Amino acid sequence: MLKKGCNSMEKDKEQVKAQSAICGLFCPSCANFIDTEEYPEKLEEKAQERGVAVEDLRCRGCRSDTLYIYCREHCFMKPCAEGRGIDFCGECPDYPCAQLSEFQSAKPHRLELWESQKRIKEAGYKKWHMEMLEHYSCPECNTINSAYNLTCRNCNHDPSCEYVRTHRSQIEEMMSKEP
């Protein structure tokens, strides 16, 4: 994946940061990110089902120019972090704020935000990013899965990844309450 040479190494570093969300989410484990990268036809189907433009669903990471509409229109963390001159919420003296706490508790894919912020602070976002690649990868085929892929989206291994193994009951409970 990593290529030799200064320009590609710098590009890889920028890509890693673009995929490391300010709030502590791991962008490559997002269904919209996965579909943008691997299944553009799936994005088109989702867009038609939801009555939105396909561009509204595309995402290449929190700090990229291609953002999912929810993140583009509702993310309060990015402007807050920019205004405070920080890269991650965990660097903020007000961390964790009430808004971030509410955000964290609302969806299954956000269960590990506190652990992620702590690890980013301890090890740096590049090392954390590498750890998350493993955390969300299928132990059988190495496919990166989202928190919503209870079985691997490629080989059907159960569980799909360490994240799901760790949080399966919470994910299923939260998903059962969603409309």
C-alpha angles and dihedrals in degrees: 000000000000114000126208121250135067098264096051092042089053090047090050090050090051091047092051090052092046088055094048106084121219090235093052100262117140103232098203089063093059116107091225091050090049092048092047091053101036113012113037090160089059090054090053091052092048091048092053092047092051097039094238135119116270088237088065090064100042117104135172097176144303096284097038129100090244108073133170109249093246091056092042094051106027109030107115094174099069097056090040093053092045090051091051094044095240133127101212134027090240089069092061120103088221093054121166097030123187092255092054091046090053091047092049095052097048105073138032095237090061098059095107101046094115092049090047093051090049092049093046089053093048101040106016128250095276094058091041089052091054090049091050091052087062094039093057097037123104109251089221106046104006094239112153110240134190125239087258094058098088088176122034112278089219109038102010093238110167116252101028095213145340092276091060093042090054099043106024097121092048091046092050092046093049092045091051089058095051116100 
